[in-house]
Amino acid sequence: MNTKRKRLSKEVFLRSGLISIIVIFMVTGCATAQKEFDTKITGPQMIIEPDTIRLGVAKVMGTQIVFMGKGFQPEDSVFISLLGVKTKDQVVDIPIADGDVDNNGYFNVELGSDLIAMVFKIGVLLRAKSGVNEKGEKFIIISQPPIPEGIYTVRAVSMESDRTAECKLTIKGPSILDRVKDWIGGLMGKIEKK
């Protein structure tokens, strides 16, 4: 009886320790400093939050990407593109989004869970497709590798003036935790690899 208790308390201790480690990794992995505009620059600027994206399927789908700019012509619009993306045959610039500039020359474009964001996240970053099962639930179909890892340039171009701004976006491979989440997503029918 005493041996069973020791074994049970050891299992509980190990499980709770493992859960604690996973929670710590998740919390520390999400902590990032807020980027700010360079006050020394008077012309157009752009920053992106986050400036590094890991290519785990669940991670990409859960990431809200925000493009912020300043120094643009008030009441203008901007067109945002990802430059230098390698495809099978060529290197191309891919349109991401557009946004309005306010009357102070700032813009803020959020890619959360709307259709444009899903096209960018699924089609461009993951190079995947979305599907719907017989229950009407959406899932991601992975049939080729995602966008190559590297440092990319994101450019905002003014629609009515000649103002432009650029910033860097770093694309990294999935972490171990991202791979675990994607494996669980596969078991749950949310991710299908072909």
ChimeraX commands (.cxc) that place a marker at each C-alpha (Angstrom):
marker #1 position 0.00,0.00,0.00 radius 0.5
marker #1 position 2.82,2.39,0.91 radius 0.5
marker #1 position 4.62,1.56,-2.37 radius 0.5
marker #1 position 1.50,2.40,-4.41 radius 0.5
marker #1 position 1.21,5.75,-2.63 radius 0.5
marker #1 position 4.84,6.59,-3.37 radius 0.5
marker #1 position 4.43,5.63,-7.03 radius 0.5
marker #1 position 1.20,7.65,-7.32 radius 0.5
marker #1 position 2.72,10.73,-5.67 radius 0.5
marker #1 position 5.78,10.44,-7.93 radius 0.5
marker #1 position 3.55,10.32,-11.04 radius 0.5
marker #1 position 1.53,13.32,-9.84 radius 0.5
marker #1 position 4.76,15.21,-9.12 radius 0.5
marker #1 position 6.18,14.45,-12.59 radius 0.5
marker #1 position 2.96,15.39,-14.39 radius 0.5
marker #1 position 2.56,18.65,-12.50 radius 0.5
marker #1 position 6.24,19.46,-13.13 radius 0.5
marker #1 position 5.84,18.81,-16.86 radius 0.5
marker #1 position 2.71,20.97,-17.02 radius 0.5
marker #1 position 4.53,23.75,-15.13 radius 0.5
marker #1 position 7.45,23.66,-17.58 radius 0.5
marker #1 position 5.12,23.84,-20.59 radius 0.5
marker #1 position 3.24,26.79,-19.08 radius 0.5
marker #1 position 6.53,28.62,-18.36 radius 0.5
marker #1 position 7.69,28.09,-21.97 radius 0.5
marker #1 position 4.35,29.32,-23.29 radius 0.5
marker #1 position 4.35,32.44,-21.11 radius 0.5
marker #1 position 7.99,33.38,-21.72 radius 0.5
marker #1 position 7.67,32.65,-25.42 radius 0.5
marker #1 position 4.85,35.18,-25.72 radius 0.5
marker #1 position 6.62,38.04,-23.96 radius 0.5
marker #1 position 7.90,40.61,-26.46 radius 0.5
marker #1 position 8.77,44.26,-26.13 radius 0.5
marker #1 position 6.56,46.78,-27.91 radius 0.5
marker #1 position 8.41,48.27,-30.88 radius 0.5
marker #1 position 8.39,52.03,-31.29 radius 0.5
marker #1 position 9.07,54.48,-34.10 radius 0.5
marker #1 position 12.53,56.06,-34.31 radius 0.5
marker #1 position 12.10,59.66,-33.16 radius 0.5
marker #1 position 15.25,60.74,-35.05 radius 0.5
marker #1 position 13.66,59.94,-38.43 radius 0.5
marker #1 position 11.36,62.62,-39.85 radius 0.5
marker #1 position 10.21,60.79,-42.98 radius 0.5
marker #1 position 7.89,57.81,-43.38 radius 0.5
marker #1 position 8.45,54.80,-41.12 radius 0.5
marker #1 position 6.85,51.41,-40.66 radius 0.5
marker #1 position 7.10,48.76,-37.95 radius 0.5
marker #1 position 5.55,45.31,-37.73 radius 0.5
marker #1 position 4.40,43.44,-34.61 radius 0.5
marker #1 position 5.61,40.79,-34.18 radius 0.5
marker #1 position 8.75,41.26,-36.25 radius 0.5
marker #1 position 9.52,37.52,-36.03 radius 0.5
marker #1 position 7.06,34.78,-36.99 radius 0.5
marker #1 position 7.59,31.07,-36.38 radius 0.5
marker #1 position 6.13,28.74,-38.98 radius 0.5
marker #1 position 4.18,26.37,-36.76 radius 0.5
marker #1 position 0.68,26.05,-38.22 radius 0.5
marker #1 position -1.09,26.73,-34.92 radius 0.5
marker #1 position 1.36,29.53,-34.12 radius 0.5
marker #1 position 0.83,31.30,-37.46 radius 0.5
marker #1 position -2.95,30.96,-37.28 radius 0.5
marker #1 position -3.05,32.35,-33.74 radius 0.5
marker #1 position -0.72,35.28,-34.42 radius 0.5
marker #1 position -2.20,38.73,-34.93 radius 0.5
marker #1 position 0.10,40.69,-37.24 radius 0.5
marker #1 position 0.00,44.48,-37.07 radius 0.5
marker #1 position 1.61,46.93,-39.50 radius 0.5
marker #1 position 2.02,50.47,-38.16 radius 0.5
marker #1 position 3.31,53.49,-40.03 radius 0.5
marker #1 position 3.85,57.20,-39.60 radius 0.5
marker #1 position 4.99,60.11,-41.73 radius 0.5
marker #1 position 2.59,59.48,-44.59 radius 0.5
marker #1 position 0.37,61.99,-46.32 radius 0.5
marker #1 position -2.74,62.57,-44.16 radius 0.5
marker #1 position -5.97,60.98,-45.41 radius 0.5
marker #1 position -4.01,58.85,-47.92 radius 0.5
marker #1 position -3.98,55.05,-48.26 radius 0.5
marker #1 position -1.07,52.61,-48.21 radius 0.5
marker #1 position -0.49,49.32,-50.00 radius 0.5
marker #1 position 1.63,46.77,-48.06 radius 0.5
marker #1 position 3.69,44.04,-49.78 radius 0.5
marker #1 position 6.12,41.29,-48.76 radius 0.5
marker #1 position 9.18,41.53,-51.02 radius 0.5
marker #1 position 11.47,38.83,-52.39 radius 0.5
marker #1 position 9.43,35.68,-51.79 radius 0.5
marker #1 position 10.92,32.66,-53.56 radius 0.5
marker #1 position 8.52,30.46,-55.51 radius 0.5
marker #1 position 9.40,27.41,-57.62 radius 0.5
marker #1 position 10.39,29.45,-60.66 radius 0.5
marker #1 position 10.98,33.02,-59.52 radius 0.5
marker #1 position 11.22,35.61,-56.79 radius 0.5
marker #1 position 8.07,37.71,-56.40 radius 0.5
marker #1 position 6.59,40.51,-54.30 radius 0.5
marker #1 position 3.33,39.49,-52.66 radius 0.5
marker #1 position 0.58,41.98,-51.73 radius 0.5
marker #1 position -0.47,41.62,-48.10 radius 0.5
marker #1 position -2.98,44.34,-47.29 radius 0.5
marker #1 position -3.95,47.96,-47.65 radius 0.5
marker #1 position -4.96,50.52,-45.10 radius 0.5
marker #1 position -6.03,54.09,-44.54 radius 0.5
marker #1 position -3.77,56.84,-43.25 radius 0.5
marker #1 position -5.35,59.04,-40.59 radius 0.5
marker #1 position -5.27,62.84,-40.55 radius 0.5
marker #1 position -1.97,62.80,-38.58 radius 0.5
marker #1 position -0.14,60.64,-41.15 radius 0.5
marker #1 position -0.36,57.34,-39.21 radius 0.5
marker #1 position -1.73,53.98,-40.30 radius 0.5
marker #1 position -2.46,50.80,-38.39 radius 0.5
marker #1 position -3.35,47.63,-40.33 radius 0.5
marker #1 position -4.19,44.51,-38.31 radius 0.5
marker #1 position -4.18,41.00,-39.76 radius 0.5
marker #1 position -6.18,39.00,-37.25 radius 0.5
marker #1 position -8.72,36.44,-38.39 radius 0.5
marker #1 position -10.45,38.17,-41.32 radius 0.5
marker #1 position -10.37,36.80,-44.86 radius 0.5
marker #1 position -7.33,38.85,-45.97 radius 0.5
marker #1 position -5.39,37.69,-42.91 radius 0.5
marker #1 position -6.29,34.06,-43.57 radius 0.5
marker #1 position -5.20,34.31,-47.21 radius 0.5
marker #1 position -1.83,35.75,-46.11 radius 0.5
marker #1 position -1.30,33.31,-43.24 radius 0.5
marker #1 position -2.47,30.15,-45.01 radius 0.5
marker #1 position -1.59,30.88,-48.64 radius 0.5
marker #1 position 1.60,32.92,-48.31 radius 0.5
marker #1 position 3.31,32.00,-45.02 radius 0.5
marker #1 position 2.25,28.34,-44.75 radius 0.5
marker #1 position 1.74,27.75,-48.50 radius 0.5
marker #1 position -1.23,25.63,-47.53 radius 0.5
marker #1 position -4.94,25.45,-48.26 radius 0.5
marker #1 position -8.00,25.42,-46.08 radius 0.5
marker #1 position -10.70,22.80,-46.21 radius 0.5
marker #1 position -14.01,21.98,-44.58 radius 0.5
marker #1 position -14.90,18.51,-43.29 radius 0.5
marker #1 position -18.31,16.85,-43.36 radius 0.5
marker #1 position -19.20,18.46,-40.01 radius 0.5
marker #1 position -18.56,21.92,-41.47 radius 0.5
marker #1 position -15.37,22.42,-39.44 radius 0.5
marker #1 position -12.43,24.20,-41.07 radius 0.5
marker #1 position -8.97,22.65,-41.19 radius 0.5
marker #1 position -5.59,23.38,-42.80 radius 0.5
marker #1 position -4.22,21.16,-45.58 radius 0.5
marker #1 position -0.41,21.07,-45.75 radius 0.5
marker #1 position 0.89,19.74,-49.06 radius 0.5
marker #1 position 4.17,21.64,-49.50 radius 0.5
marker #1 position 6.83,23.35,-47.37 radius 0.5
marker #1 position 6.04,26.83,-46.00 radius 0.5
marker #1 position 7.73,30.05,-47.10 radius 0.5
marker #1 position 11.54,29.72,-46.77 radius 0.5
marker #1 position 13.04,30.93,-43.51 radius 0.5
marker #1 position 14.90,34.22,-43.67 radius 0.5
marker #1 position 14.67,37.96,-43.28 radius 0.5
marker #1 position 12.15,39.59,-45.59 radius 0.5
marker #1 position 11.42,43.22,-46.39 radius 0.5
marker #1 position 7.88,44.54,-45.94 radius 0.5
marker #1 position 7.10,47.73,-47.84 radius 0.5
marker #1 position 4.29,50.25,-47.45 radius 0.5
marker #1 position 3.67,52.39,-50.54 radius 0.5
marker #1 position 1.48,55.47,-50.50 radius 0.5
marker #1 position -1.35,55.46,-53.03 radius 0.5
marker #1 position -1.47,59.23,-53.66 radius 0.5
marker #1 position 2.10,60.38,-52.98 radius 0.5
marker #1 position 5.62,59.06,-53.46 radius 0.5
marker #1 position 6.10,58.17,-49.78 radius 0.5
marker #1 position 7.25,54.66,-48.91 radius 0.5
marker #1 position 8.57,52.90,-45.81 radius 0.5
marker #1 position 10.13,49.50,-45.19 radius 0.5
marker #1 position 10.77,47.22,-42.25 radius 0.5
marker #1 position 12.14,43.71,-41.75 radius 0.5
marker #1 position 10.14,40.56,-41.00 radius 0.5
marker #1 position 12.04,37.50,-39.80 radius 0.5
marker #1 position 10.57,34.10,-40.65 radius 0.5
marker #1 position 11.82,31.17,-38.53 radius 0.5
marker #1 position 11.00,27.49,-38.46 radius 0.5
marker #1 position 8.65,26.05,-35.85 radius 0.5
marker #1 position 9.90,25.54,-32.30 radius 0.5
marker #1 position 9.54,22.22,-30.46 radius 0.5
marker #1 position 6.42,23.56,-28.72 radius 0.5
marker #1 position 5.00,24.62,-32.11 radius 0.5
marker #1 position 5.59,21.10,-33.46 radius 0.5
marker #1 position 3.81,19.59,-30.43 radius 0.5
marker #1 position 0.83,21.93,-30.95 radius 0.5
marker #1 position 0.69,21.01,-34.65 radius 0.5
marker #1 position 0.86,17.30,-33.81 radius 0.5
marker #1 position -2.07,17.74,-31.42 radius 0.5
marker #1 position -3.86,19.74,-34.13 radius 0.5
marker #1 position -3.37,16.80,-36.49 radius 0.5
marker #1 position -4.84,14.39,-33.93 radius 0.5
marker #1 position -7.84,16.69,-33.53 radius 0.5
marker #1 position -8.40,16.91,-37.29 radius 0.5
marker #1 position -7.47,20.63,-37.50 radius 0.5
marker #1 position -4.32,20.01,-39.59 radius 0.5
marker #1 position -3.96,17.48,-42.40 radius 0.5
marker #1 position -0.62,16.72,-44.06 radius 0.5
marker #1 position -0.59,15.26,-47.55 radius 0.5
marker link #1:1,2 radius 0.2
marker link #1:2,3 radius 0.2
marker link #1:3,4 radius 0.2
marker link #1:4,5 radius 0.2
marker link #1:5,6 radius 0.2
marker link #1:6,7 radius 0.2
marker link #1:7,8 radius 0.2
marker link #1:8,9 radius 0.2
marker link #1:9,10 radius 0.2
marker link #1:10,11 radius 0.2
marker link #1:11,12 radius 0.2
marker link #1:12,13 radius 0.2
marker link #1:13,14 radius 0.2
marker link #1:14,15 radius 0.2
marker link #1:15,16 radius 0.2
marker link #1:16,17 radius 0.2
marker link #1:17,18 radius 0.2
marker link #1:18,19 radius 0.2
marker link #1:19,20 radius 0.2
marker link #1:20,21 radius 0.2
marker link #1:21,22 radius 0.2
marker link #1:22,23 radius 0.2
marker link #1:23,24 radius 0.2
marker link #1:24,25 radius 0.2
marker link #1:25,26 radius 0.2
marker link #1:26,27 radius 0.2
marker link #1:27,28 radius 0.2
marker link #1:28,29 radius 0.2
marker link #1:29,30 radius 0.2
marker link #1:30,31 radius 0.2
marker link #1:31,32 radius 0.2
marker link #1:32,33 radius 0.2
marker link #1:33,34 radius 0.2
marker link #1:34,35 radius 0.2
marker link #1:35,36 radius 0.2
marker link #1:36,37 radius 0.2
marker link #1:37,38 radius 0.2
marker link #1:38,39 radius 0.2
marker link #1:39,40 radius 0.2
marker link #1:40,41 radius 0.2
marker link #1:41,42 radius 0.2
marker link #1:42,43 radius 0.2
marker link #1:43,44 radius 0.2
marker link #1:44,45 radius 0.2
marker link #1:45,46 radius 0.2
marker link #1:46,47 radius 0.2
marker link #1:47,48 radius 0.2
marker link #1:48,49 radius 0.2
marker link #1:49,50 radius 0.2
marker link #1:50,51 radius 0.2
marker link #1:51,52 radius 0.2
marker link #1:52,53 radius 0.2
marker link #1:53,54 radius 0.2
marker link #1:54,55 radius 0.2
marker link #1:55,56 radius 0.2
marker link #1:56,57 radius 0.2
marker link #1:57,58 radius 0.2
marker link #1:58,59 radius 0.2
marker link #1:59,60 radius 0.2
marker link #1:60,61 radius 0.2
marker link #1:61,62 radius 0.2
marker link #1:62,63 radius 0.2
marker link #1:63,64 radius 0.2
marker link #1:64,65 radius 0.2
marker link #1:65,66 radius 0.2
marker link #1:66,67 radius 0.2
marker link #1:67,68 radius 0.2
marker link #1:68,69 radius 0.2
marker link #1:69,70 radius 0.2
marker link #1:70,71 radius 0.2
marker link #1:71,72 radius 0.2
marker link #1:72,73 radius 0.2
marker link #1:73,74 radius 0.2
marker link #1:74,75 radius 0.2
marker link #1:75,76 radius 0.2
marker link #1:76,77 radius 0.2
marker link #1:77,78 radius 0.2
marker link #1:78,79 radius 0.2
marker link #1:79,80 radius 0.2
marker link #1:80,81 radius 0.2
marker link #1:81,82 radius 0.2
marker link #1:82,83 radius 0.2
marker link #1:83,84 radius 0.2
marker link #1:84,85 radius 0.2
marker link #1:85,86 radius 0.2
marker link #1:86,87 radius 0.2
marker link #1:87,88 radius 0.2
marker link #1:88,89 radius 0.2
marker link #1:89,90 radius 0.2
marker link #1:90,91 radius 0.2
marker link #1:91,92 radius 0.2
marker link #1:92,93 radius 0.2
marker link #1:93,94 radius 0.2
marker link #1:94,95 radius 0.2
marker link #1:95,96 radius 0.2
marker link #1:96,97 radius 0.2
marker link #1:97,98 radius 0.2
marker link #1:98,99 radius 0.2
marker link #1:99,100 radius 0.2
marker link #1:100,101 radius 0.2
marker link #1:101,102 radius 0.2
marker link #1:102,103 radius 0.2
marker link #1:103,104 radius 0.2
marker link #1:104,105 radius 0.2
marker link #1:105,106 radius 0.2
marker link #1:106,107 radius 0.2
marker link #1:107,108 radius 0.2
marker link #1:108,109 radius 0.2
marker link #1:109,110 radius 0.2
marker link #1:110,111 radius 0.2
marker link #1:111,112 radius 0.2
marker link #1:112,113 radius 0.2
marker link #1:113,114 radius 0.2
marker link #1:114,115 radius 0.2
marker link #1:115,116 radius 0.2
marker link #1:116,117 radius 0.2
marker link #1:117,118 radius 0.2
marker link #1:118,119 radius 0.2
marker link #1:119,120 radius 0.2
marker link #1:120,121 radius 0.2
marker link #1:121,122 radius 0.2
marker link #1:122,123 radius 0.2
marker link #1:123,124 radius 0.2
marker link #1:124,125 radius 0.2
marker link #1:125,126 radius 0.2
marker link #1:126,127 radius 0.2
marker link #1:127,128 radius 0.2
marker link #1:128,129 radius 0.2
marker link #1:129,130 radius 0.2
marker link #1:130,131 radius 0.2
marker link #1:131,132 radius 0.2
marker link #1:132,133 radius 0.2
marker link #1:133,134 radius 0.2
marker link #1:134,135 radius 0.2
marker link #1:135,136 radius 0.2
marker link #1:136,137 radius 0.2
marker link #1:137,138 radius 0.2
marker link #1:138,139 radius 0.2
marker link #1:139,140 radius 0.2
marker link #1:140,141 radius 0.2
marker link #1:141,142 radius 0.2
marker link #1:142,143 radius 0.2
marker link #1:143,144 radius 0.2
marker link #1:144,145 radius 0.2
marker link #1:145,146 radius 0.2
marker link #1:146,147 radius 0.2
marker link #1:147,148 radius 0.2
marker link #1:148,149 radius 0.2
marker link #1:149,150 radius 0.2
marker link #1:150,151 radius 0.2
marker link #1:151,152 radius 0.2
marker link #1:152,153 radius 0.2
marker link #1:153,154 radius 0.2
marker link #1:154,155 radius 0.2
marker link #1:155,156 radius 0.2
marker link #1:156,157 radius 0.2
marker link #1:157,158 radius 0.2
marker link #1:158,159 radius 0.2
marker link #1:159,160 radius 0.2
marker link #1:160,161 radius 0.2
marker link #1:161,162 radius 0.2
marker link #1:162,163 radius 0.2
marker link #1:163,164 radius 0.2
marker link #1:164,165 radius 0.2
marker link #1:165,166 radius 0.2
marker link #1:166,167 radius 0.2
marker link #1:167,168 radius 0.2
marker link #1:168,169 radius 0.2
marker link #1:169,170 radius 0.2
marker link #1:170,171 radius 0.2
marker link #1:171,172 radius 0.2
marker link #1:172,173 radius 0.2
marker link #1:173,174 radius 0.2
marker link #1:174,175 radius 0.2
marker link #1:175,176 radius 0.2
marker link #1:176,177 radius 0.2
marker link #1:177,178 radius 0.2
marker link #1:178,179 radius 0.2
marker link #1:179,180 radius 0.2
marker link #1:180,181 radius 0.2
marker link #1:181,182 radius 0.2
marker link #1:182,183 radius 0.2
marker link #1:183,184 radius 0.2
marker link #1:184,185 radius 0.2
marker link #1:185,186 radius 0.2
marker link #1:186,187 radius 0.2
marker link #1:187,188 radius 0.2
marker link #1:188,189 radius 0.2
marker link #1:189,190 radius 0.2
marker link #1:190,191 radius 0.2
marker link #1:191,192 radius 0.2
marker link #1:192,193 radius 0.2
marker link #1:193,194 radius 0.2
view
